[in-house]
Amino acid sequence: MRTHVRLRAILSLLCAGALASCDGSPSGPSQLPESELVFVRAADGAPPLATRQVQVWAKSGEGRRIEIPYARVGEYGGDKCLEFTIPGDGLLTRPDGTPFVRGDSVLITIRVVDPNTFNFEFSPSGLRFNAKHPAELRISYKWADPDLNGDGSVDDDDGRLGFDIWKQETPASRWEKIGTSRDSDVEELRANVTGFTKYAMAGGV
């Protein structure tokens, strides 16, 4: 509980400051090498994830939702770490560029890259969604470490760091910040997704 209170306090400073807005993303570079990013880490007392990989058959013409939940531990009933929603008209093209027609399906896999950070790999790589009807990614930061910048102390510097959802197209690519909104009431980040790659919660140094 103390972790949640400290993180809420930090995010209140973040939303009140000049570098960020609760309705949008902090300012700063939109592309960075991995060495200049700080990935949000799970708090020491965070519950384990119930699974490190989930799959779903997405079908053109039908909506789909897939989740990575936290495990139920003791009196803790579990909640969602990640939620990914595909609208019925969201599928656009396969990785080879072939367009989807109504009734076509594709197996979607979401894999946890590192259980200690909010870092996820989506496949098949190259799958595209309709920009007018994109998929939606939600990542909870309820169990994030309040020491956002990882310097060993929880202070105002953590509020100034800020964090968003970033994507990386290939292991050699720079990370790119995507349009992200923050819902502090439910402690989650949300972003529209038009293609498959790696996605993570991170902030620029």
Order of alpha helices (4+ residues) and beta strands (2+ residues): alpha-beta-beta-beta-beta-beta-beta-beta-beta-beta-beta-alpha-beta-beta-beta-beta-beta
